[in-house]
Amino acid sequence: MSGVQATAVEAALREALQPLQLQVQDDSHLHAGHAGAREGRHFSVRITSARFTGLSRVARHRLVYDALRSLMPAGIHALAIEAHAPGEP
C-alpha cells in the first residue's frame, strides 16, 4: 500500500508538538479489504506533550490534526489518537 508512512507522521508531530513521548503505529494491515482502506492508511498515535496541558480532549486532537494537515490528503484515512499532558496516565 502506498501513501503516507509512519515516519512522516512521526516527523510532523515531533516538529509541531515537541512531544516527550511519541508512538506512531501503522494499523493499515488490520483494515485490509474494508472500503476506506483504498483511500489511505490507518494510524494509531500515542503522544505526550506539554502543549496539551489544560486542553480538552477535543482541543488536543485538533492540535494533532493541525500538525498532520499537509499529510492528510497524501493518504491518511483514519487516525486513532491518545493525547496526554505530562503527568497524566
N, CA, C and O atoms as a printed pandas DataFrame, in Angstrom:
     atom_number atom_name residue_name chain_id  residue_number  x_coord  y_coord  z_coord
0              1         N          MET        A               1    0.848   -1.176    0.000
1              2        CA          MET        A               1    0.000    0.000    0.000
2              3         C          MET        A               1    0.891    1.236    0.000
3              4         O          MET        A               1    1.844    1.314    0.774
4              5         N          SER        A               2    0.594    2.175   -0.840
5              6        CA          SER        A               2    1.371    3.400   -0.900
6              7         C          SER        A               2    0.760    4.450    0.013
7              8         O          SER        A               2   -0.186    4.170    0.749
8              9         N          GLY        A               3    1.299    5.640   -0.038
9             10        CA          GLY        A               3    0.753    6.720    0.771
10            11         C          GLY        A               3    1.705    7.136    1.863
11            12         O          GLY        A               3    2.903    6.860    1.802
12            13         N          VAL        A               4    1.173    7.791    2.843
13            14        CA          VAL        A               4    1.941    8.337    3.958
14            15         C          VAL        A               4    2.533    7.198    4.786
15            16         O          VAL        A               4    1.883    6.181    5.029
16            17         N          GLN        A               5    3.767    7.390    5.208
17            18        CA          GLN        A               5    4.428    6.405    6.064
18            19         C          GLN        A               5    4.428    6.893    7.513
19            20         O          GLN        A               5    4.335    8.094    7.771
20            21         N          ALA        A               6    4.532    5.966    8.443
21            22        CA          ALA        A               6    4.541    6.297    9.870
22            23         C          ALA        A               6    5.675    7.262   10.202
23            24         O          ALA        A               6    5.520    8.104   11.086
24            25         N          THR        A               7    6.806    7.158    9.518
25            26        CA          THR        A               7    7.934    8.049    9.790
26            27         C          THR        A               7    7.580    9.502    9.472
27            28         O          THR        A               7    8.027   10.410   10.172
28            29         N          ALA        A               8    6.792    9.729    8.438
29            30        CA          ALA        A               8    6.372   11.088    8.088
30            31         C          ALA        A               8    5.406   11.641    9.133
31            32         O          ALA        A               8    5.484   12.816    9.492
32            33         N          VAL        A               9    4.502   10.801    9.617
33            34        CA          VAL        A               9    3.565   11.203   10.670
34            35         C          VAL        A               9    4.361   11.568   11.923
35            36         O          VAL        A               9    4.115   12.602   12.545
36            37         N          GLU        A              10    5.305   10.722   12.282
37            38        CA          GLU        A              10    6.122   10.968   13.464
38            39         C          GLU        A              10    6.914   12.278   13.335
39            40         O          GLU        A              10    6.959   13.067   14.278
40            41         N          ALA        A              11    7.524   12.506   12.196
41            42        CA          ALA        A              11    8.319   13.720   11.988
42            43         C          ALA        A              11    7.457   14.977   12.107
43            44         O          ALA        A              11    7.874   15.959   12.722
44            45         N          ALA        A              12    6.270   14.953   11.526
45            46        CA          ALA        A              12    5.380   16.115   11.578
46            47         C          ALA        A              12    4.936   16.398   13.013
47            48         O          ALA        A              12    4.879   17.555   13.428
48            49         N          LEU        A              13    4.622   15.348   13.766
49            50        CA          LEU        A              13    4.191   15.530   15.152
50            51         C          LEU        A              13    5.342   16.018   16.027
51            52         O          LEU        A              13    5.139   16.863   16.898
52            53         N          ARG        A              14    6.545   15.497   15.804
53            54        CA          ARG        A              14    7.714   15.949   16.581
54            55         C          ARG        A              14    7.986   17.430   16.326
55            56         O          ARG        A              14    8.268   18.180   17.261
56            57         N          GLU        A              15    7.905   17.844   15.082
57            58        CA          GLU        A              15    8.172   19.237   14.741
58            59         C          GLU        A              15    7.138   20.180   15.351
59            60         O          GLU        A              15    7.493   21.226   15.894
60            61         N          ALA        A              16    5.876   19.817   15.266
61            62        CA          ALA        A              16    4.800   20.715   15.693
62            63         C          ALA        A              16    4.556   20.717   17.200
63            64         O          ALA        A              16    4.218   21.752   17.773
64            65         N          LEU        A              17    4.727   19.561   17.844
65            66        CA          LEU        A              17    4.284   19.435   19.234
66            67         C          LEU        A              17    5.393   19.117   20.236
67            68         O          LEU        A              17    5.122   19.034   21.434
68            69         N          GLN        A              18    6.614   18.941   19.786
69            70        CA          GLN        A              18    7.753   18.636   20.658
70            71         C          GLN        A              18    7.371   17.637   21.763
71            72         O          GLN        A              18    7.483   17.951   22.948
72            73         N          PRO        A              19    6.929   16.455   21.379
73            74        CA          PRO        A              19    6.442   15.504   22.385
74            75         C          PRO        A              19    7.547   14.961   23.287
75            76         O          PRO        A              19    8.698   14.811   22.877
76            77         N          LEU        A              20    7.162   14.674   24.518
77            78        CA          LEU        A              20    8.051   13.992   25.453
78            79         C          LEU        A              20    8.061   12.501   25.149
79            80         O          LEU        A              20    9.076   11.825   25.315
80            81         N          GLN        A              21    6.922   12.004   24.703
81            82        CA          GLN        A              21    6.788   10.611   24.279
82            83         C          GLN        A              21    5.931   10.587   23.025
83            84         O          GLN        A              21    4.980   11.356   22.887
84            85         N          LEU        A              22    6.288    9.687   22.111
85            86        CA          LEU        A              22    5.518    9.563   20.872
86            87         C          LEU        A              22    5.635    8.150   20.334
87            88         O          LEU        A              22    6.727    7.592   20.230
88            89         N          GLN        A              23    4.496    7.588   19.998
89            90        CA          GLN        A              23    4.450    6.278   19.344
90            91         C          GLN        A              23    3.453    6.386   18.197
91            92         O          GLN        A              23    2.292    6.737   18.407
92            93         N          VAL        A              24    3.907    6.086   16.994
93            94        CA          VAL        A              24    3.048    6.082   15.815
94            95         C          VAL        A              24    3.067    4.666   15.260
95            96         O          VAL        A              24    4.127    4.101   14.992
96            97         N          GLN        A              25    1.889    4.110   15.093
97            98        CA          GLN        A              25    1.769    2.737   14.595
98            99         C          GLN        A              25    0.891    2.724   13.349
99           100         O          GLN        A              25   -0.198    3.298   13.337
100          101         N          ASP        A              26    1.371    2.073   12.315
101          102        CA          ASP        A              26    0.589    1.907   11.086
102          103         C          ASP        A              26   -0.293    0.676   11.259
103          104         O          ASP        A              26    0.201   -0.450   11.311
104          105         N          ASP        A              27   -1.601    0.899   11.347
105          106        CA          ASP        A              27   -2.568   -0.181   11.542
106          107         C          ASP        A              27   -3.268   -0.581   10.251
107          108         O          ASP        A              27   -4.281   -1.278   10.286
108          109         N          SER        A              28   -2.743   -0.151    9.128
109          110        CA          SER        A              28   -3.410   -0.371    7.840
110          111         C          SER        A              28   -3.686   -1.843    7.569
111          112         O          SER        A              28   -4.726   -2.191    7.011
112          113         N          HIS        A              29   -2.758   -2.703    7.962
113          114        CA          HIS        A              29   -2.935   -4.141    7.698
114          115         C          HIS        A              29   -4.180   -4.702    8.393
115          116         O          HIS        A              29   -4.732   -5.712    7.956
116          117         N          LEU        A              30   -4.617   -4.056    9.464
117          118        CA          LEU        A              30   -5.808   -4.508   10.184
118          119         C          LEU        A              30   -7.100   -4.154    9.453
119          120         O          LEU        A              30   -8.166   -4.676    9.780
120          121         N          HIS        A              31   -7.004   -3.269    8.468
121          122        CA          HIS        A              31   -8.182   -2.773    7.772
122          123         C          HIS        A              31   -8.217   -3.180    6.307
123          124         O          HIS        A              31   -9.051   -2.693    5.545
124          125         N          ALA        A              32   -7.326   -4.060    5.914
125          126        CA          ALA        A              32   -7.285   -4.513    4.521
126          127         C          ALA        A              32   -8.644   -5.078    4.131
127          128         O          ALA        A              32   -9.234   -5.876    4.859
128          129         N          GLY        A              33   -9.122   -4.655    2.984
129          130        CA          GLY        A              33  -10.387   -5.163    2.479
130          131         C          GLY        A              33  -11.585   -4.300    2.815
131          132         O          GLY        A              33  -12.638   -4.460    2.197
132          133         N          HIS        A              34  -11.467   -3.394    3.768
133          134        CA          HIS        A              34  -12.620   -2.540    4.034
134          135         C          HIS        A              34  -12.558   -1.328    3.106
135          136         O          HIS        A              34  -11.481   -0.940    2.655
136          137         N          ALA        A              35  -13.697   -0.746    2.829
137          138        CA          ALA        A              35  -13.825    0.272    1.779
138          139         C          ALA        A              35  -12.833    1.418    1.937
139          140         O          ALA        A              35  -12.257    1.861    0.943
140          141         N          GLY        A              36  -12.619    1.906    3.142
141          142        CA          GLY        A              36  -11.722    3.033    3.344
142          143         C          GLY        A              36  -10.258    2.702    3.162
143          144         O          GLY        A              36   -9.434    3.607    3.028
144          145         N          ALA        A              37   -9.917    1.425    3.156
145          146        CA          ALA        A              37   -8.517    1.032    3.042
146          147         C          ALA        A              37   -7.906    1.512    1.728
147          148         O          ALA        A              37   -6.698    1.737    1.655
148          149         N          ARG        A              38   -8.713    1.669    0.707
149          150        CA          ARG        A              38   -8.200    2.149   -0.581
150          151         C          ARG        A              38   -7.950    3.651   -0.554
151          152         O          ARG        A              38   -7.236    4.175   -1.410
152          153         N          GLU        A              39   -8.526    4.346    0.414
153          154        CA          GLU        A              39   -8.422    5.802    0.479
154          155         C          GLU        A              39   -7.212    6.274    1.263
155          156         O          GLU        A              39   -6.918    7.470    1.264
156          157         N          GLY        A              40   -6.503    5.380    1.926
157          158        CA          GLY        A              40   -5.324    5.780    2.676
158          159         C          GLY        A              40   -5.042    4.858    3.839
159          160         O          GLY        A              40   -5.724    3.857    4.054
160          161         N          ARG        A              41   -4.023    5.223    4.576
161          162        CA          ARG        A              41   -3.546    4.395    5.675
162          163         C          ARG        A              41   -4.259    4.734    6.979
163          164         O          ARG        A              41   -4.840    5.807    7.141
164          165         N          HIS        A              42   -4.191    3.772    7.906
165          166        CA          HIS        A              42   -4.775    3.915    9.238
166          167         C          HIS        A              42   -3.624    3.971   10.248
167          168         O          HIS        A              42   -2.736    3.119   10.217
168          169         N          PHE        A              43   -3.632    4.952   11.131
169          170        CA          PHE        A              43   -2.580    5.097   12.131
170          171         C          PHE        A              43   -3.160    5.219   13.525
171          172         O          PHE        A              43   -4.262    5.733   13.719
172          173         N          SER        A              44   -2.385    4.731   14.503
173          174        CA          SER        A              44   -2.644    4.968   15.919
174          175         C          SER        A              44   -1.506    5.829   16.428
175          176         O          SER        A              44   -0.339    5.560   16.145
176          177         N          VAL        A              45   -1.848    6.872   17.185
177          178        CA          VAL        A              45   -0.858    7.795   17.727
178          179         C          VAL        A              45   -1.050    7.883   19.233
179          180         O          VAL        A              45   -2.152    8.147   19.714
180          181         N          ARG        A              46    0.024    7.659   19.966
181          182        CA          ARG        A              46    0.065    7.905   21.418
182          183         C          ARG        A              46    1.103    8.992   21.622
183          184         O          ARG        A              46    2.265    8.821   21.255
184          185         N          ILE        A              47    0.690   10.109   22.204
185          186        CA          ILE        A              47    1.578   11.253   22.308
186          187         C          ILE        A              47    1.406   11.950   23.649
187          188         O          ILE        A              47    0.289   12.130   24.134
188          189         N          THR        A              48    2.531   12.339   24.240
189          190        CA          THR        A              48    2.539   13.143   25.453
190          191         C          THR        A              48    3.303   14.422   25.144
191          192         O          THR        A              48    4.459   14.383   24.723
192          193         N          SER        A              49    2.643   15.551   25.356
193          194        CA          SER        A              49    3.256   16.842   25.054
194          195         C          SER        A              49    2.794   17.888   26.059
195          196         O          SER        A              49    1.635   17.890   26.474
196          197         N          ALA        A              50    3.699   18.773   26.446
197          198        CA          ALA        A              50    3.337   19.883   27.326
198          199         C          ALA        A              50    2.323   20.805   26.657
199          200         O          ALA        A              50    1.598   21.529   27.339
200          201         N          ARG        A              51    2.269   20.783   25.344
201          202        CA          ARG        A              51    1.295   21.616   24.609
202          203         C          ARG        A              51   -0.150   21.246   24.952
203          204         O          ARG        A              51   -1.057   22.049   24.736
204          205         N          PHE        A              52   -0.372   20.053   25.478
205          206        CA          PHE        A              52   -1.723   19.589   25.794
206          207         C          PHE        A              52   -2.187   19.990   27.198
207          208         O          PHE        A              52   -3.355   19.798   27.537
208          209         N          THR        A              53   -1.299   20.536   28.004
209          210        CA          THR        A              53   -1.637   20.895   29.378
210          211         C          THR        A              53   -2.806   21.884   29.402
211          212         O          THR        A              53   -2.768   22.932   28.757
212          213         N          GLY        A              54   -3.841   21.524   30.160
213          214        CA          GLY        A              54   -5.001   22.390   30.319
214          215         C          GLY        A              54   -5.990   22.354   29.173
215          216         O          GLY        A              54   -6.998   23.060   29.213
216          217         N          LEU        A              55   -5.731   21.547   28.150
217          218        CA          LEU        A              55   -6.630   21.485   27.000
218          219         C          LEU        A              55   -7.585   20.304   27.099
219          220         O          LEU        A              55   -7.258   19.272   27.684
220          221         N          SER        A              56   -8.756   20.469   26.526
221          222        CA          SER        A              56   -9.730   19.379   26.457
222          223         C          SER        A              56   -9.251   18.326   25.467
223          224         O          SER        A              56   -8.326   18.556   24.688
224          225         N          ARG        A              57   -9.885   17.191   25.512
225          226        CA          ARG        A              57   -9.561   16.107   24.580
226          227         C          ARG        A              57   -9.732   16.579   23.129
227          228         O          ARG        A              57   -8.892   16.293   22.277
228          229         N          VAL        A              58  -10.803   17.291   22.860
229          230        CA          VAL        A              58  -11.069   17.784   21.506
230          231         C          VAL        A              58   -9.982   18.755   21.061
231          232         O          VAL        A              58   -9.508   18.675   19.928
232          233         N          ALA        A              59   -9.585   19.667   21.937
233          234        CA          ALA        A              59   -8.538   20.635   21.591
234          235         C          ALA        A              59   -7.204   19.939   21.331
235          236         O          ALA        A              59   -6.452   20.345   20.445
236          237         N          ARG        A              60   -6.914   18.901   22.094
237          238        CA          ARG        A              60   -5.678   18.131   21.877
238          239         C          ARG        A              60   -5.717   17.458   20.511
239          240         O          ARG        A              60   -4.728   17.480   19.778
240          241         N          HIS        A              61   -6.843   16.866   20.172
241          242        CA          HIS        A              61   -6.972   16.197   18.876
242          243         C          HIS        A              61   -6.843   17.198   17.733
243          244         O          HIS        A              61   -6.265   16.893   16.690
244          245         N          ARG        A              62   -7.387   18.394   17.939
245          246        CA          ARG        A              62   -7.256   19.431   16.903
246          247         C          ARG        A              62   -5.799   19.780   16.662
247          248         O          ARG        A              62   -5.394   19.975   15.516
248          249         N          LEU        A              63   -5.002   19.861   17.726
249          250        CA          LEU        A              63   -3.578   20.146   17.556
250          251         C          LEU        A              63   -2.884   19.044   16.755
251          252         O          LEU        A              63   -2.036   19.324   15.908
252          253         N          VAL        A              64   -3.247   17.800   17.026
253          254        CA          VAL        A              64   -2.662   16.680   16.276
254          255         C          VAL        A              64   -3.071   16.763   14.805
255          256         O          VAL        A              64   -2.224   16.648   13.918
256          257         N          TYR        A              65   -4.351   16.960   14.546
257          258        CA          TYR        A              65   -4.815   17.076   13.160
258          259         C          TYR        A              65   -4.167   18.266   12.448
259          260         O          TYR        A              65   -3.812   18.167   11.274
260          261         N          ASP        A              66   -4.014   19.388   13.154
261          262        CA          ASP        A              66   -3.352   20.553   12.552
262          263         C          ASP        A              66   -1.913   20.216   12.172
263          264         O          ASP        A              66   -1.433   20.624   11.115
264          265         N          ALA        A              67   -1.229   19.471   13.036
265          266        CA          ALA        A              67    0.157   19.095   12.765
266          267         C          ALA        A              67    0.271   18.196   11.535
267          268         O          ALA        A              67    1.296   18.189   10.853
268          269         N          LEU        A              68   -0.790   17.440   11.263
269          270        CA          LEU        A              68   -0.772   16.479   10.154
270          271         C          LEU        A              68   -1.532   16.978    8.923
271          272         O          LEU        A              68   -1.719   16.235    7.958
272          273         N          ARG        A              69   -1.958   18.212    8.962
273          274        CA          ARG        A              69   -2.793   18.771    7.891
274          275         C          ARG        A              69   -2.231   18.525    6.484
275          276         O          ARG        A              69   -2.978   18.148    5.581
276          277         N          SER        A              70   -0.948   18.732    6.294
277          278        CA          SER        A              70   -0.371   18.574    4.947
278          279         C          SER        A              70   -0.291   17.111    4.527
279          280         O          SER        A              70   -0.207   16.818    3.334
280          281         N          LEU        A              71   -0.315   16.193    5.483
281          282        CA          LEU        A              71   -0.221   14.759    5.160
282          283         C          LEU        A              71   -1.585   14.122    4.895
283          284         O          LEU        A              71   -1.663   13.086    4.235
284          285         N          MET        A              72   -2.644   14.722    5.394
285          286        CA          MET        A              72   -3.972   14.113    5.263
286          287         C          MET        A              72   -4.336   13.807    3.807
287          288         O          MET        A              72   -4.714   12.675    3.505
288          289         N          PRO        A              73   -4.234   14.764    2.911
289          290        CA          PRO        A              73   -4.619   14.456    1.532
290          291         C          PRO        A              73   -3.656   13.499    0.837
291          292         O          PRO        A              73   -3.975   12.942   -0.213
292          293         N          ALA        A              74   -2.484   13.313    1.422
293          294        CA          ALA        A              74   -1.492   12.412    0.817
294          295         C          ALA        A              74   -1.749   10.952    1.151
295          296         O          ALA        A              74   -1.067   10.068    0.633
296          297         N          GLY        A              75   -2.738   10.688    2.021
297          298        CA          GLY        A              75   -3.069    9.290    2.256
298          299         C          GLY        A              75   -3.265    8.857    3.687
299          300         O          GLY        A              75   -2.912    7.728    4.029
300          301         N          ILE        A              76   -3.816    9.709    4.547
301          302        CA          ILE        A              76   -4.228    9.263    5.881
302          303         C          ILE        A              76   -5.745    9.151    5.853
303          304         O          ILE        A              76   -6.448   10.145    5.670
304          305         N          HIS        A              77   -6.240    7.939    6.036
305          306        CA          HIS        A              77   -7.686    7.714    6.025
306          307         C          HIS        A              77   -8.260    7.765    7.443
307          308         O          HIS        A              77   -9.351    8.293    7.658
308          309         N          ALA        A              78   -7.517    7.210    8.410
309          310        CA          ALA        A              78   -8.030    7.135    9.779
310          311         C          ALA        A              78   -6.897    7.362   10.762
311          312         O          ALA        A              78   -5.746    6.998   10.520
312          313         N          LEU        A              79   -7.264    7.982   11.891
313          314        CA          LEU        A              79   -6.277    8.320   12.905
314          315         C          LEU        A              79   -6.898    8.095   14.277
315          316         O          LEU        A              79   -7.886    8.740   14.629
316          317         N          ALA        A              80   -6.323    7.184   15.049
317          318        CA          ALA        A              80   -6.739    6.963   16.440
318          319         C          ALA        A              80   -5.723    7.690   17.315
319          320         O          ALA        A              80   -4.521    7.457   17.193
320          321         N          ILE        A              81   -6.195    8.564   18.191
321          322        CA          ILE        A              81   -5.302    9.437   18.953
322          323         C          ILE        A              81   -5.501    9.241   20.449
323          324         O          ILE        A              81   -6.625    9.258   20.951
324          325         N          GLU        A              82   -4.374    9.053   21.158
325          326        CA          GLU        A              82   -4.311    9.136   22.622
326          327         C          GLU        A              82   -3.363   10.274   22.913
327          328         O          GLU        A              82   -2.159   10.135   22.694
328          329         N          ALA        A              83   -3.866   11.400   23.402
329          330        CA          ALA        A              83   -3.063   12.589   23.633
330          331         C          ALA        A              83   -3.094   12.944   25.110
331          332         O          ALA        A              83   -4.162   13.152   25.685
332          333         N          HIS        A              84   -1.905   13.012   25.726
333          334        CA          HIS        A              84   -1.789   13.268   27.154
334          335         C          HIS        A              84   -0.852   14.442   27.414
335          336         O          HIS        A              84    0.072   14.702   26.645
336          337         N          ALA        A              85   -1.110   15.144   28.512
337          338        CA          ALA        A              85   -0.174   16.136   29.041
338          339         C          ALA        A              85    0.785   15.391   29.966
339          340         O          ALA        A              85    0.445   14.314   30.456
340          341         N          PRO        A              86    1.958   15.932   30.212
341          342        CA          PRO        A              86    2.900   15.284   31.140
342          343         C          PRO        A              86    2.253   15.037   32.503
343          344         O          PRO        A              86    1.544   15.891   33.034
344          345         N          GLY        A              87    2.507   13.866   33.049
345          346        CA          GLY        A              87    1.962   13.509   34.366
346          347         C          GLY        A              87    0.611   12.846   34.329
347          348         O          GLY        A              87    0.148   12.336   35.349
348          349         N          GLU        A              88   -0.038   12.838   33.174
349          350        CA          GLU        A              88   -1.332   12.162   33.053
350          351         C          GLU        A              88   -1.109   10.686   32.731
351          352         O          GLU        A              88   -0.136   10.329   32.066
352          353         N          PRO        A              89   -2.012    9.835   33.205
353          354        CA          PRO        A              89   -1.870    8.395   32.914
354          355         C          PRO        A              89   -2.113    8.065   31.451
355          356         O          PRO        A              89   -2.029    6.902   31.058
